[in-house]
Amino acid sequence: MKKAIMIVGFITALAITSAQVFKFMHLPGAGTALYLTGLLLSVFFALFVLDKMKEMSGGKVFASHIAGAASAMFTDLGISFRIWHWPGADI
């Protein structure tokens, strides 16, 4: 799990950097890059929260841990939708 978190975190950091370069340079595809960055960030947060909860419970994964990771993912996606004014953000 730690290796997956490290890989997703590295890819997310690269995506954030490239999306910002695209946005600042007004290059085509900046919106898509920001969208993918939001998705990657939400997956990273979900994996991170799930791993921390697993460590705190002695290596066991409970349904509440999965619910916490899913809520972290949906919260981050909601924030991304609101910040970038994407369709569906009102929901």
Helices and strands as residue ranges (DSSP letters): H 2-24, H 30-56, H 63-83
